[in-house]
Amino acid sequence: MAAEKKYKTFWSFYPYYLTEHGDVTNRTLHFIGTAGLIVILVVAIVLQKWWMLALIPVCGYGFAWVGHYFIEKNKPATFTYPLYSLGSDFVMFWHMLTGQIGKKLEEAKKIIQ
């Protein structure tokens, strides 16, 4: 499938990323993990509890990987495209938060076919 393709830009990668998150439960777990890491970051800064920063990858990746391994049953894109994947998670979070995710996922499916 498209996972074999070499992505050279973030915006060419993002449609592939979205199609790897087709299940709403997987996307919801990603959303929870991303929201959680944002909360952890803010709390760590406000309270100046720098040890809390170590919780960020646990929260972010923990929820995401559960979604991939147990729900979507695919390999997280983080292993092949770590920076594009990280950025895509925040873009997907924004698209979910603003109600654009359905439209963006349909567009991505057309591109990846």
Buried (B, 14 or more C-beta within 10 A) or exposed (E): EEEEEEBEEBEEBBBBBBBBBEBEEBBBBBBBBBBBBBEBBEEBEEEEEEEBEEBBEEBBBBBBBBBBEEBBEBEBBBEEBEEBBEBBBEBBBEBBEEEBBEEBBEBBEEEBE
